[in-house]
Amino acid sequence: MRIIAVDGNPLSQDGGRFLTKGCGLWVQMEPLAPGSHTLSIRGASGSFATGVDYKLQVAAG
């Protein structure tokens, strides 16, 4: 990935061009109700694909 940054940017503060790799996954959800839940995540980029399933047990607070 080619990045073109401006001076004073919040990440590096320096402007210019550079190559980097990045990958990220963020999620914000409302609190889950007590009980069993399944969180399924799937993603793909080019010829690569991945997936994961999380089984969650939320206890009453």
MIMAR-691244 format. One record per residue: x, y, z of N, C-alpha, C in turn. Coordinates in Angstrom, 2 decimals. Layout:
<recs>
{n.X X; n.Y Y; n.Z Z; ca.X X; ca.Y Y; ca.Z Z; c.X X; c.Y Y; c.Z Z};
...
</recs>
This chain:
<recs>
{n.X 0.85; n.Y -1.16; n.Z 0.00; ca.X 0.00; ca.Y 0.00; ca.Z 0.00; c.X 0.90; c.Y 1.23; c.Z 0.00};
{n.X 0.61; n.Y 2.17; n.Z -0.87; ca.X 1.39; ca.Y 3.40; ca.Z -0.96; c.X 0.62; c.Y 4.50; c.Z -0.21};
{n.X 1.28; n.Y 5.14; n.Z 0.71; ca.X 0.68; ca.Y 6.20; ca.Z 1.53; c.X 1.28; c.Y 7.54; c.Z 1.11};
{n.X 0.45; n.Y 8.53; n.Z 0.95; ca.X 0.91; ca.Y 9.91; ca.Z 0.75; c.X 0.40; c.Y 10.70; c.Z 1.95};
{n.X 1.32; n.Y 11.09; n.Z 2.81; ca.X 0.97; ca.Y 11.76; ca.Z 4.07; c.X 1.25; c.Y 13.25; c.Z 3.98};
{n.X 0.46; n.Y 14.02; n.Z 4.70; ca.X 0.68; ca.Y 15.47; ca.Z 4.77; c.X 1.45; c.Y 15.80; c.Z 6.04};
{n.X 2.17; n.Y 16.91; n.Z 6.02; ca.X 2.86; ca.Y 17.36; ca.Z 7.23; c.X 1.85; c.Y 17.55; c.Z 8.36};
{n.X 2.23; n.Y 17.12; n.Z 9.56; ca.X 1.36; ca.Y 17.28; ca.Z 10.72; c.X 0.30; c.Y 16.21; c.Z 10.86};
{n.X 0.37; n.Y 15.14; n.Z 10.06; ca.X -0.64; ca.Y 14.09; ca.Z 10.19; c.X -0.55; c.Y 13.44; c.Z 11.57};
{n.X -1.64; n.Y 12.90; n.Z 12.10; ca.X -1.63; ca.Y 12.38; ca.Z 13.48; c.X -0.83; c.Y 11.10; c.Z 13.68};
{n.X -0.44; n.Y 10.42; n.Z 12.61; ca.X 0.29; ca.Y 9.18; ca.Z 12.76; c.X 1.80; c.Y 9.39; c.Z 12.87};
{n.X 2.38; n.Y 10.07; n.Z 11.87; ca.X 3.83; ca.Y 10.22; ca.Z 11.87; c.X 4.30; c.Y 11.67; c.Z 11.99};
{n.X 3.40; n.Y 12.61; n.Z 11.81; ca.X 3.70; ca.Y 14.03; ca.Z 11.82; c.X 4.48; c.Y 14.49; c.Z 10.60};
{n.X 5.09; n.Y 13.56; n.Z 9.85; ca.X 5.91; ca.Y 13.92; ca.Z 8.69; c.X 5.12; c.Y 13.70; c.Z 7.40};
{n.X 5.30; n.Y 14.61; n.Z 6.46; ca.X 4.69; ca.Y 14.45; ca.Z 5.15; c.X 5.58; c.Y 13.64; c.Z 4.24};
{n.X 5.03; n.Y 13.18; n.Z 3.12; ca.X 5.80; ca.Y 12.46; ca.Z 2.14; c.X 5.11; c.Y 11.19; c.Z 1.70};
{n.X 5.82; n.Y 10.42; n.Z 0.87; ca.X 5.31; ca.Y 9.16; ca.Z 0.34; c.X 6.08; c.Y 8.00; c.Z 0.96};
{n.X 5.37; n.Y 6.94; n.Z 1.28; ca.X 6.05; ca.Y 5.75; ca.Z 1.76; c.X 5.18; c.Y 4.53; c.Z 1.52};
{n.X 5.84; n.Y 3.36; n.Z 1.50; ca.X 5.14; ca.Y 2.09; ca.Z 1.34; c.X 4.95; c.Y 1.44; c.Z 2.70};
{n.X 3.82; n.Y 0.81; n.Z 2.88; ca.X 3.54; ca.Y 0.14; ca.Z 4.15; c.X 2.58; c.Y -1.00; c.Z 3.92};
{n.X 2.38; n.Y -1.79; n.Z 4.92; ca.X 1.37; ca.Y -2.85; ca.Z 4.91; c.X 0.47; c.Y -2.60; c.Z 6.10};
{n.X -0.78; n.Y -2.85; n.Z 5.91; ca.X -1.69; ca.Y -2.64; ca.Z 7.02; c.X -2.85; c.Y -3.60; c.Z 6.95};
{n.X -3.31; n.Y -3.95; n.Z 8.09; ca.X -4.46; ca.Y -4.83; ca.Z 8.20; c.X -5.11; c.Y -4.55; c.Z 9.54};
{n.X -6.37; n.Y -4.45; n.Z 9.55; ca.X -7.01; ca.Y -4.18; ca.Z 10.83; c.X -8.46; c.Y -4.59; c.Z 10.81};
{n.X -8.96; n.Y -4.84; n.Z 11.97; ca.X -10.35; ca.Y -5.20; ca.Z 12.13; c.X -10.83; c.Y -4.58; c.Z 13.43};
{n.X -11.83; n.Y -3.75; n.Z 13.34; ca.X -12.39; ca.Y -3.12; ca.Z 14.53; c.X -13.88; c.Y -3.27; c.Z 14.47};
{n.X -14.46; n.Y -3.44; n.Z 15.61; ca.X -15.92; ca.Y -3.50; ca.Z 15.68; c.X -16.35; c.Y -2.92; c.Z 17.02};
{n.X -17.44; n.Y -2.21; n.Z 17.01; ca.X -18.03; ca.Y -1.73; ca.Z 18.25; c.X -19.48; c.Y -2.14; c.Z 18.22};
{n.X -19.89; n.Y -2.89; n.Z 19.23; ca.X -21.25; ca.Y -3.40; ca.Z 19.28; c.X -21.91; c.Y -2.93; c.Z 20.57};
{n.X -23.20; n.Y -2.92; n.Z 20.54; ca.X -23.95; ca.Y -2.68; ca.Z 21.76; c.X -23.72; c.Y -3.86; c.Z 22.69};
{n.X -23.84; n.Y -3.66; n.Z 24.02; ca.X -23.66; ca.Y -4.78; ca.Z 24.95; c.X -24.63; c.Y -5.92; c.Z 24.61};
{n.X -24.13; n.Y -7.14; n.Z 24.72; ca.X -24.95; ca.Y -8.31; ca.Z 24.43; c.X -25.80; c.Y -8.69; c.Z 25.64};
{n.X -26.97; n.Y -9.19; n.Z 25.37; ca.X -27.84; ca.Y -9.68; ca.Z 26.44; c.X -27.23; c.Y -10.96; c.Z 27.02};
{n.X -27.51; n.Y -11.27; n.Z 28.28; ca.X -27.03; ca.Y -12.53; ca.Z 28.85; c.X -27.49; c.Y -13.71; c.Z 27.99};
{n.X -26.61; n.Y -14.71; n.Z 27.89; ca.X -26.94; ca.Y -15.91; ca.Z 27.12; c.X -25.86; c.Y -16.27; c.Z 26.13};
{n.X -26.18; n.Y -17.19; n.Z 25.22; ca.X -25.24; ca.Y -17.68; ca.Z 24.22; c.X -25.35; c.Y -16.84; c.Z 22.95};
{n.X -24.19; n.Y -16.57; n.Z 22.36; ca.X -24.13; ca.Y -15.79; ca.Z 21.12; c.X -23.03; c.Y -16.37; c.Z 20.24};
{n.X -23.15; n.Y -16.16; n.Z 18.93; ca.X -22.11; ca.Y -16.53; ca.Z 17.98; c.X -21.72; c.Y -15.28; c.Z 17.21};
{n.X -20.42; n.Y -14.98; n.Z 17.19; ca.X -19.88; ca.Y -13.87; ca.Z 16.42; c.X -19.12; c.Y -14.48; c.Z 15.24};
{n.X -19.57; n.Y -14.21; n.Z 14.02; ca.X -18.95; ca.Y -14.74; ca.Z 12.81; c.X -18.28; c.Y -13.60; c.Z 12.05};
{n.X -17.02; n.Y -13.81; n.Z 11.67; ca.X -16.26; ca.Y -12.80; ca.Z 10.94; c.X -15.73; c.Y -13.46; c.Z 9.66};
{n.X -15.95; n.Y -12.81; n.Z 8.53; ca.X -15.48; ca.Y -13.30; ca.Z 7.25; c.X -14.79; c.Y -12.15; c.Z 6.53};
{n.X -13.76; n.Y -12.45; n.Z 5.77; ca.X -13.09; ca.Y -11.41; ca.Z 5.00; c.X -12.34; c.Y -12.00; c.Z 3.83};
{n.X -12.10; n.Y -11.17; n.Z 2.82; ca.X -11.37; ca.Y -11.61; ca.Z 1.64; c.X -10.66; c.Y -10.43; c.Z 1.01};
{n.X -9.51; n.Y -10.72; n.Z 0.40; ca.X -8.76; ca.Y -9.72; ca.Z -0.35; c.X -8.00; c.Y -10.47; c.Z -1.45};
{n.X -8.33; n.Y -10.18; n.Z -2.69; ca.X -7.69; ca.Y -10.90; ca.Z -3.78; c.X -7.99; c.Y -12.38; c.Z -3.69};
{n.X -6.96; n.Y -13.21; n.Z -3.70; ca.X -7.15; ca.Y -14.66; ca.Z -3.64; c.X -7.15; c.Y -15.20; c.Z -2.22};
{n.X -7.00; n.Y -14.33; n.Z -1.23; ca.X -6.97; ca.Y -14.76; ca.Z 0.17; c.X -8.33; c.Y -14.56; c.Z 0.81};
{n.X -8.79; n.Y -15.54; n.Z 1.54; ca.X -10.04; ca.Y -15.43; ca.Z 2.29; c.X -9.86; c.Y -16.10; c.Z 3.64};
{n.X -10.55; n.Y -15.60; n.Z 4.64; ca.X -10.45; ca.Y -16.16; ca.Z 5.98; c.X -11.79; c.Y -16.02; c.Z 6.68};
{n.X -11.98; n.Y -16.79; n.Z 7.72; ca.X -13.20; ca.Y -16.70; ca.Z 8.50; c.X -12.99; c.Y -17.31; c.Z 9.88};
{n.X -13.76; n.Y -16.83; n.Z 10.82; ca.X -13.67; ca.Y -17.35; ca.Z 12.19; c.X -15.04; c.Y -17.20; c.Z 12.84};
{n.X -15.39; n.Y -18.13; n.Z 13.72; ca.X -16.63; ca.Y -18.07; ca.Z 14.49; c.X -16.26; c.Y -18.14; c.Z 15.97};
{n.X -16.77; n.Y -17.20; n.Z 16.74; ca.X -16.56; ca.Y -17.18; ca.Z 18.18; c.X -17.87; c.Y -17.53; c.Z 18.86};
{n.X -17.83; n.Y -18.47; n.Z 19.79; ca.X -18.98; ca.Y -18.80; ca.Z 20.61; c.X -18.83; c.Y -18.04; c.Z 21.91};
{n.X -19.78; n.Y -17.18; n.Z 22.22; ca.X -19.70; ca.Y -16.31; ca.Z 23.40; c.X -20.79; c.Y -16.68; c.Z 24.40};
{n.X -20.43; n.Y -16.68; n.Z 25.66; ca.X -21.40; ca.Y -16.90; ca.Z 26.73; c.X -21.35; c.Y -15.66; c.Z 27.62};
{n.X -22.42; n.Y -14.88; n.Z 27.64; ca.X -22.49; ca.Y -13.65; ca.Z 28.41; c.X -23.24; c.Y -13.92; c.Z 29.70};
{n.X -22.58; n.Y -13.66; n.Z 30.82; ca.X -23.20; ca.Y -13.88; ca.Z 32.13; c.X -24.01; c.Y -12.64; c.Z 32.53};
{n.X -25.03; n.Y -12.85; n.Z 33.30; ca.X -25.83; ca.Y -11.73; ca.Z 33.82; c.X -24.95; c.Y -10.92; c.Z 34.77};
{n.X -25.04; n.Y -9.58; n.Z 34.65; ca.X -24.18; ca.Y -8.69; ca.Z 35.41; c.X -24.68; c.Y -8.45; c.Z 36.76};
</recs>
